[in-house]
Amino acid sequence: MYKFLPLLLLLISPLLASDVINQRQDSMQDFNKLMRAANQSLKNGEIESLAEIYGDIESIMKTYPTLFPDDSFDGKTKASNDIIDNREAFNQIANDTAEWAALAKIAAENNDLEALQQHQQNLYGSCKSCHSRFKN
């Protein structure tokens, strides 16, 4: 029985990689929806819903790096293999993004519109930085 285990793992591995690719794509779609909602709320001056939105963004970005195991760069993915070679930089960008979201959440709780706008810009900057470096 144990001699079939490596074969079983070899057969299941692509399925697991495909699942994590779907998870990270879903996570990024959720992130994008939240960013659009935050942007719209800011434009409308509706600060009360922003703390929850930024809390959700922070949660996504804290777990996002775990969705890029080394064996998940084949198949239907736009993620660059550079993530493997530059894992520390990739993780730092995700961490910075989570921190910007946490600061935006605090600004929302304090009704500080000026700080919210700055943190929103910083979040967009993190998106651009990551995508220009780590997206095919």
Backbone as a chain_set.jsonl record, in Angstrom:
{"seq": "MYKFLPLLLLLISPLLASDVINQRQDSMQDFNKLMRAANQSLKNGEIESLAEIYGDIESIMKTYPTLFPDDSFDGKTKASNDIIDNREAFNQIANDTAEWAALAKIAAENNDLEALQQHQQNLYGSCKSCHSRFKN", "coords": {"N": [[0.816, -1.196, 0.0], [1.91, 1.281, 0.815], [3.728, 1.763, -1.198], [2.301, 2.825, -3.242], [1.672, 5.334, -2.488], [3.48, 7.532, -3.242], [2.838, 7.66, -5.996], [0.138, 8.263, -5.885], [0.267, 10.798, -4.654], [1.607, 12.176, -6.67], [-0.306, 12.16, -8.682], [-2.376, 13.613, -7.492], [-1.267, 16.076, -6.915], [-1.314, 18.085, -9.093], [-4.04, 18.692, -8.999], [-4.348, 19.793, -6.461], [-2.719, 22.047, -6.717], [-4.136, 23.412, -8.681], [-6.444, 23.984, -7.246], [-5.475, 25.796, -5.3], [-4.709, 27.859, -6.953], [-7.202, 28.682, -7.905], [-8.256, 29.524, -5.459], [-6.593, 31.717, -4.826], [-7.148, 33.389, -6.979], [-9.879, 33.858, -6.561], [-9.66, 35.146, -4.112], [-8.273, 37.474, -4.861], [-10.191, 38.611, -6.529], [-12.17, 39.17, -4.629], [-10.742, 41.016, -3.108], [-10.417, 43.075, -5.029], [-13.109, 43.837, -5.418], [-13.68, 44.833, -2.884], [-11.883, 46.973, -2.773], [-12.936, 48.596, -4.811], [-15.424, 49.16, -3.67], [-14.602, 50.57, -1.399], [-13.391, 52.762, -2.599], [-15.614, 53.924, -3.872], [-17.21, 54.51, -1.64], [-15.58, 56.394, -0.4], [-15.604, 58.449, -2.338], [-18.255, 59.191, -2.141], [-18.323, 60.137, 0.397], [-19.04, 58.446, 2.45], [-18.213, 57.217, 5.218], [-18.787, 55.421, 7.243], [-19.051, 52.66, 6.55], [-16.531, 51.894, 5.886], [-14.585, 50.958, 7.738], [-15.126, 48.252, 8.168], [-14.771, 47.263, 5.563], [-12.031, 47.806, 5.106], [-10.972, 46.232, 7.121], [-11.608, 43.697, 6.15], [-10.036, 43.708, 3.831], [-7.505, 43.794, 4.977], [-7.454, 41.275, 6.256], [-7.54, 39.541, 4.026], [-5.081, 40.14, 2.807], [-3.254, 39.342, 4.721], [-3.341, 36.585, 4.61], [-2.874, 36.062, 1.979], [-0.195, 35.564, 0.833], [0.162, 32.854, 1.458], [-1.144, 31.485, -0.467], [0.417, 30.894, -2.597], [2.095, 28.517, -3.107], [5.167, 26.853, -4.015], [4.683, 24.956, -6.017], [2.604, 25.875, -7.574], [2.585, 27.31, -9.972], [2.18, 26.561, -12.535], [-0.074, 25.968, -15.23], [-3.343, 27.447, -15.262], [-2.668, 30.344, -14.488], [-1.736, 33.672, -13.654], [0.299, 34.448, -12.187], [3.657, 35.26, -11.595], [6.675, 33.374, -11.881], [8.665, 34.644, -10.564], [7.903, 35.146, -8.001], [8.646, 32.925, -6.528], [11.448, 33.102, -6.544], [11.787, 35.548, -5.348], [10.534, 35.588, -2.862], [10.577, 36.81, -0.317], [10.379, 39.579, -0.894], [7.88, 39.604, -2.156], [6.21, 38.731, -0.061], [6.632, 40.867, 1.661], [5.445, 43.018, 0.314], [2.759, 42.192, 0.405], [2.426, 42.211, 3.179], [2.872, 44.934, 3.716], [0.664, 45.977, 2.382], [-1.419, 44.91, 3.919], [-0.884, 46.301, 6.267], [-1.346, 48.969, 5.441], [-4.075, 48.774, 5.007], [-4.944, 48.245, 7.611], [-4.271, 50.663, 8.841], [-5.948, 52.34, 7.394], [-8.381, 51.393, 8.261], [-8.339, 52.194, 10.945], [-8.301, 54.961, 10.543], [-10.821, 55.246, 9.382], [-12.453, 54.499, 11.505], [-11.948, 56.651, 13.121], [-13.075, 58.669, 11.71], [-11.47, 60.153, 9.936], [-11.073, 61.655, 7.186], [-9.076, 62.718, 5.494], [-6.763, 61.18, 6.132], [-7.781, 58.675, 5.435], [-8.056, 58.917, 2.644], [-5.362, 59.147, 1.919], [-4.346, 56.67, 2.77], [-5.84, 54.974, 1.154], [-4.778, 55.638, -1.342], [-2.191, 54.687, -0.907], [-2.73, 51.976, -0.701], [-3.565, 51.402, -3.337], [-1.139, 51.939, -4.578], [0.39, 49.826, -3.585], [-0.865, 47.703, -4.854], [-0.261, 48.221, -7.561], [2.521, 48.057, -7.468], [2.983, 45.37, -6.735], [1.702, 43.954, -8.842], [3.095, 44.888, -11.091], [5.525, 43.767, -10.673], [5.158, 41.021, -10.102], [3.222, 39.777, -11.69], [2.293, 38.045, -14.576]], "CA": [[0.0, 0.0, 0.0], [2.73, 2.476, 0.915], [4.466, 2.035, -2.425], [1.412, 3.57, -4.129], [1.517, 6.678, -1.967], [4.117, 8.536, -4.115], [2.069, 7.762, -7.229], [-1.086, 8.985, -5.54], [0.631, 12.198, -4.462], [1.939, 12.72, -7.982], [-1.558, 12.369, -9.4], [-3.205, 14.6, -6.805], [-0.56, 17.35, -6.844], [-1.869, 19.115, -9.99], [-5.37, 19.084, -8.542], [-4.169, 20.683, -5.327], [-2.192, 23.31, -7.241], [-5.251, 24.07, -9.357], [-7.332, 24.487, -6.211], [-4.882, 26.979, -4.682], [-4.79, 28.915, -7.966], [-8.588, 29.186, -7.836], [-8.418, 30.243, -4.194], [-5.95, 33.035, -4.879], [-7.899, 34.212, -7.929], [-11.092, 34.283, -5.85], [-9.243, 36.096, -3.094], [-7.958, 38.738, -5.529], [-11.465, 39.185, -6.96], [-12.781, 39.749, -3.431], [-9.942, 42.198, -2.801], [-10.759, 44.115, -6.006], [-14.461, 44.311, -5.113], [-13.585, 45.641, -1.674], [-11.208, 48.228, -3.118], [-13.901, 49.424, -5.543], [-16.43, 49.62, -2.701], [-13.96, 51.602, -0.573], [-13.225, 53.947, -3.435], [-16.942, 54.527, -4.051], [-17.616, 55.086, -0.353], [-14.79, 57.62, -0.207], [-16.119, 59.471, -3.255], [-19.562, 59.621, -1.647], [-18.182, 60.61, 1.773], [-19.703, 57.481, 3.339], [-17.101, 56.639, 5.968], [-19.222, 54.437, 8.238], [-18.874, 51.271, 6.113], [-15.143, 51.664, 5.475], [-13.794, 50.195, 8.717], [-15.337, 46.825, 7.879], [-14.154, 46.975, 4.267], [-10.577, 47.755, 5.261], [-10.684, 45.049, 7.938], [-11.653, 42.544, 5.245], [-8.85, 43.782, 2.972], [-6.367, 43.403, 5.817], [-7.506, 39.814, 6.434], [-7.165, 38.909, 2.757], [-3.657, 40.303, 2.535], [-2.475, 38.574, 5.7], [-3.287, 35.18, 4.201], [-2.625, 35.957, 0.537], [1.054, 34.894, 0.452], [0.082, 31.399, 1.629], [-1.819, 30.927, -1.639], [1.408, 30.805, -3.668], [3.133, 27.501, -2.896], [6.093, 26.744, -5.149], [4.184, 24.067, -7.073], [1.333, 26.387, -8.087], [2.839, 28.302, -11.007], [1.868, 25.984, -13.841], [-1.517, 25.928, -15.474], [-4.102, 28.678, -15.491], [-2.283, 31.349, -13.507], [-1.03, 34.849, -14.157], [1.359, 34.734, -11.225], [5.001, 35.081, -12.127], [7.62, 32.528, -11.141], [9.529, 35.52, -9.764], [7.467, 35.053, -6.605], [9.459, 31.886, -5.899], [12.812, 33.608, -6.378], [11.762, 36.774, -4.55], [9.459, 35.347, -1.896], [10.627, 37.797, 0.758], [9.837, 40.844, -1.411], [6.445, 39.392, -2.378], [5.56, 38.715, 1.249], [6.71, 42.216, 2.23], [4.41, 43.837, -0.326], [1.475, 41.771, 0.985], [2.413, 42.698, 4.557], [2.681, 46.392, 3.649], [-0.725, 46.217, 1.987], [-2.232, 44.637, 5.113], [-0.671, 47.409, 7.206], [-2.076, 50.138, 4.932], [-5.502, 48.527, 5.258], [-5.169, 48.405, 9.053], [-4.244, 52.105, 9.105], [-7.172, 52.898, 6.817], [-9.473, 51.005, 9.168], [-8.258, 53.093, 12.102], [-8.729, 56.285, 10.074], [-12.277, 55.194, 9.21], [-13.055, 54.501, 12.851], [-11.772, 58.002, 13.668], [-13.683, 59.607, 10.755], [-10.4, 60.998, 9.416], [-11.191, 61.538, 5.737], [-7.781, 62.991, 4.863], [-5.923, 59.987, 6.314], [-8.396, 57.61, 4.637], [-7.699, 59.114, 1.239], [-3.939, 58.834, 1.771], [-4.166, 55.212, 2.902], [-6.417, 54.373, -0.054], [-3.758, 55.806, -2.385], [-1.098, 53.758, -0.599], [-3.201, 50.629, -1.066], [-3.463, 51.294, -4.796], [0.281, 51.866, -4.898], [0.827, 48.449, -3.302], [-1.398, 46.859, -5.937], [0.541, 48.455, -8.77], [3.873, 47.562, -7.221], [2.966, 43.901, -6.775], [1.343, 43.471, -10.176], [4.157, 45.177, -12.064], [6.676, 42.919, -10.386], [4.879, 39.597, -9.905], [2.109, 39.272, -12.502], [2.639, 37.863, -16.003]], "C": [[0.858, 1.259, 0.0], [3.502, 2.779, -0.358], [3.599, 2.773, -3.449], [1.236, 5.03, -3.69], [2.228, 7.73, -2.826], [3.358, 8.737, -5.431], [0.781, 8.555, -6.986], [-0.806, 10.483, -5.353], [0.951, 12.876, -5.787], [0.68, 13.018, -8.787], [-2.412, 13.47, -8.792], [-2.577, 15.99, -6.832], [-1.101, 18.405, -7.81], [-3.257, 19.595, -9.574], [-5.284, 20.053, -7.373], [-3.651, 22.044, -5.779], [-3.302, 24.1, -7.925], [-6.204, 24.687, -8.343], [-6.777, 25.763, -5.584], [-4.869, 28.145, -5.67], [-6.184, 29.523, -7.958], [-8.817, 29.994, -6.561], [-7.795, 31.623, -4.263], [-6.638, 33.953, -5.884], [-9.195, 34.721, -7.295], [-10.764, 35.349, -4.806], [-8.941, 37.461, -3.71], [-9.234, 39.399, -6.055], [-12.189, 39.837, -5.78], [-12.066, 41.05, -3.045], [-10.324, 43.355, -3.735], [-12.151, 44.691, -5.753], [-14.446, 45.223, -3.886], [-12.92, 46.99, -1.952], [-12.154, 49.159, -3.884], [-14.96, 49.992, -4.598], [-15.852, 50.724, -1.815], [-13.815, 52.895, -1.36], [-14.56, 54.675, -3.621], [-17.423, 55.183, -2.763], [-16.863, 56.384, -0.073], [-15.301, 58.757, -1.083], [-17.434, 60.047, -2.748], [-19.511, 60.177, -0.22], [-18.851, 59.72, 2.792], [-18.642, 56.682, 4.103], [-17.525, 55.468, 6.847], [-19.008, 52.982, 7.829], [-17.407, 50.909, 5.856], [-14.323, 50.836, 6.464], [-13.924, 48.699, 8.447], [-14.654, 46.425, 6.569], [-12.639, 46.84, 4.42], [-10.144, 46.597, 6.163], [-10.67, 43.787, 7.091], [-10.435, 42.522, 4.319], [-7.612, 43.342, 3.756], [-6.315, 41.88, 5.992], [-7.072, 39.078, 5.169], [-5.66, 38.973, 2.574], [-2.768, 39.581, 3.542], [-2.326, 37.122, 5.268], [-2.866, 34.996, 2.75], [-1.307, 35.256, 0.182], [1.018, 33.368, 0.595], [-0.557, 30.709, 0.425], [-0.883, 30.794, -2.845], [2.483, 29.769, -3.362], [3.953, 27.316, -4.18], [5.556, 25.9, -6.296], [2.901, 24.585, -7.743], [1.511, 27.426, -9.206], [2.684, 27.758, -12.416], [0.358, 25.999, -14.004], [-2.091, 27.312, -15.638], [-3.82, 29.693, -14.378], [-1.565, 32.498, -14.191], [0.114, 35.229, -13.233], [2.715, 34.383, -11.826], [5.826, 34.146, -11.248], [8.584, 33.359, -10.302], [9.136, 35.504, -8.292], [8.326, 34.026, -5.872], [10.85, 32.422, -5.578], [12.888, 34.828, -5.471], [10.646, 36.722, -3.505], [9.427, 36.421, -0.801], [10.036, 39.144, 0.311], [8.331, 40.745, -1.624], [5.695, 39.447, -1.053], [5.558, 40.102, 1.886], [5.653, 43.133, 1.617], [3.029, 43.483, 0.241], [1.344, 42.286, 2.414], [2.191, 44.212, 4.593], [1.233, 46.736, 3.307], [-1.664, 45.974, 3.161], [-2.094, 45.771, 6.128], [-1.387, 48.678, 6.75], [-3.575, 49.982, 5.197], [-5.83, 48.708, 6.74], [-5.183, 49.887, 9.429], [-5.494, 52.793, 8.553], [-8.373, 52.579, 7.705], [-9.505, 51.927, 10.387], [-8.734, 54.493, 11.712], [-10.241, 56.328, 9.885], [-12.982, 55.238, 10.563], [-12.967, 55.882, 13.502], [-12.379, 59.082, 12.778], [-12.679, 60.61, 10.198], [-10.323, 60.829, 7.9], [-9.852, 61.756, 5.03], [-6.853, 61.777, 4.966], [-6.466, 58.818, 5.489], [-7.995, 57.718, 3.171], [-6.23, 58.778, 0.99], [-3.703, 57.326, 1.836], [-4.752, 54.475, 1.697], [-5.416, 54.484, -1.207], [-2.58, 54.858, -2.162], [-1.475, 52.317, -0.943], [-3.114, 50.425, -2.573], [-2.009, 51.193, -5.234], [0.845, 50.473, -4.653], [0.356, 47.497, -4.393], [-0.521, 46.983, -7.181], [1.935, 47.884, -8.62], [3.931, 46.039, -7.356], [2.695, 43.394, -8.185], [2.433, 43.747, -11.195], [5.344, 44.247, -11.862], [6.362, 41.416, -10.47], [3.707, 39.048, -10.713], [2.563, 39.184, -13.954], [1.644, 38.576, -16.882]], "O": [[0.569, 2.204, -0.734], [3.893, 3.924, -0.585], [4.126, 3.295, -4.431], [0.711, 5.853, -4.441], [1.617, 8.758, -3.119], [3.251, 9.861, -5.921], [0.397, 9.406, -7.789], [-1.558, 11.326, -5.841], [0.594, 14.036, -5.992], [0.617, 14.023, -9.495], [-3.103, 14.186, -9.517], [-3.297, 16.987, -6.775], [-1.332, 19.538, -7.385], [-3.607, 20.758, -9.772], [-6.047, 21.016, -7.297], [-4.096, 23.077, -5.278], [-3.395, 25.317, -7.764], [-6.715, 25.786, -8.556], [-7.525, 26.714, -5.358], [-5.004, 29.299, -5.263], [-6.33, 30.745, -7.999], [-9.491, 31.024, -6.584], [-8.394, 32.599, -3.81], [-6.705, 35.163, -5.67], [-9.562, 35.882, -7.474], [-11.497, 36.324, -4.642], [-9.311, 38.491, -3.146], [-9.345, 40.624, -6.028], [-12.752, 40.923, -5.915], [-12.702, 42.046, -2.702], [-10.529, 44.48, -3.28], [-12.349, 45.901, -5.862], [-15.117, 46.255, -3.859], [-13.345, 48.02, -1.43], [-12.174, 50.366, -3.64], [-15.345, 51.156, -4.71], [-16.537, 51.701, -1.515], [-14.083, 53.982, -0.85], [-14.62, 55.902, -3.535], [-17.977, 56.282, -2.789], [-17.437, 57.351, 0.428], [-15.419, 59.895, -0.626], [-17.7, 61.239, -2.902], [-20.525, 60.632, 0.311], [-19.198, 60.174, 3.882], [-18.233, 55.604, 3.672], [-16.703, 54.609, 7.164], [-18.8, 52.138, 8.701], [-17.086, 49.741, 5.633], [-13.444, 50.081, 6.046], [-12.935, 47.968, 8.496], [-14.03, 45.367, 6.487], [-12.039, 45.884, 3.929], [-9.059, 46.044, 5.98], [-9.828, 42.91, 7.284], [-9.869, 41.462, 4.051], [-6.776, 42.6, 3.241], [-5.248, 41.277, 5.885], [-6.322, 38.105, 5.239], [-5.031, 37.974, 2.225], [-1.628, 39.245, 3.221], [-1.299, 36.497, 5.531], [-2.536, 33.884, 2.338], [-1.31, 34.409, -0.712], [1.771, 32.668, -0.083], [-0.512, 29.484, 0.314], [-1.337, 30.604, -3.973], [3.668, 30.101, -3.357], [3.478, 27.592, -5.282], [5.944, 26.114, -7.445], [2.194, 23.823, -8.401], [0.678, 28.318, -9.362], [3.025, 28.435, -13.385], [-0.386, 26.037, -13.025], [-1.414, 28.234, -16.094], [-4.619, 29.875, -13.46], [-0.871, 32.307, -15.19], [0.813, 36.215, -13.469], [2.884, 33.349, -12.473], [5.683, 34.135, -10.025], [9.25, 32.822, -9.417], [9.956, 35.817, -7.428], [8.694, 34.24, -4.717], [11.365, 32.221, -4.479], [13.936, 35.109, -4.89], [9.917, 37.693, -3.301], [8.353, 36.88, -0.413], [9.282, 39.77, 1.056], [7.591, 41.679, -1.315], [4.674, 40.124, -0.935], [4.603, 40.475, 2.569], [5.037, 43.933, 2.322], [2.225, 44.372, 0.523], [0.274, 42.745, 2.816], [1.412, 44.71, 5.406], [0.653, 47.665, 3.869], [-2.601, 46.742, 3.377], [-3.07, 46.156, 6.771], [-1.97, 49.389, 7.569], [-4.253, 50.94, 5.565], [-6.875, 49.261, 7.083], [-6.006, 50.319, 10.237], [-6.029, 53.713, 9.171], [-9.269, 53.406, 7.873], [-10.57, 52.382, 10.805], [-9.476, 55.132, 12.456], [-10.875, 57.337, 10.195], [-13.984, 55.933, 10.733], [-13.805, 56.24, 14.331], [-12.222, 60.272, 13.05], [-13.005, 61.782, 10.012], [-9.599, 59.969, 7.396], [-9.534, 61.051, 4.072], [-6.225, 61.396, 3.979], [-5.691, 58.056, 4.91], [-7.638, 56.723, 2.54], [-5.893, 58.188, -0.037], [-2.941, 56.777, 1.039], [-4.207, 53.456, 1.272], [-5.229, 53.529, -1.962], [-2.039, 54.295, -3.113], [-0.644, 51.541, -1.415], [-2.64, 49.386, -3.033], [-1.685, 50.445, -6.156], [1.68, 49.992, -5.42], [1.088, 46.596, -4.803], [-0.101, 45.987, -7.769], [2.469, 47.29, -9.557], [4.82, 45.496, -8.013], [3.39, 42.499, -8.667], [2.673, 42.923, -12.078], [6.087, 43.977, -12.806], [7.22, 40.63, -10.871], [3.244, 37.942, -10.434], [3.143, 40.126, -14.493], [1.765, 38.54, -18.106]]}, "num_chains": 1, "name": "protein.A"}
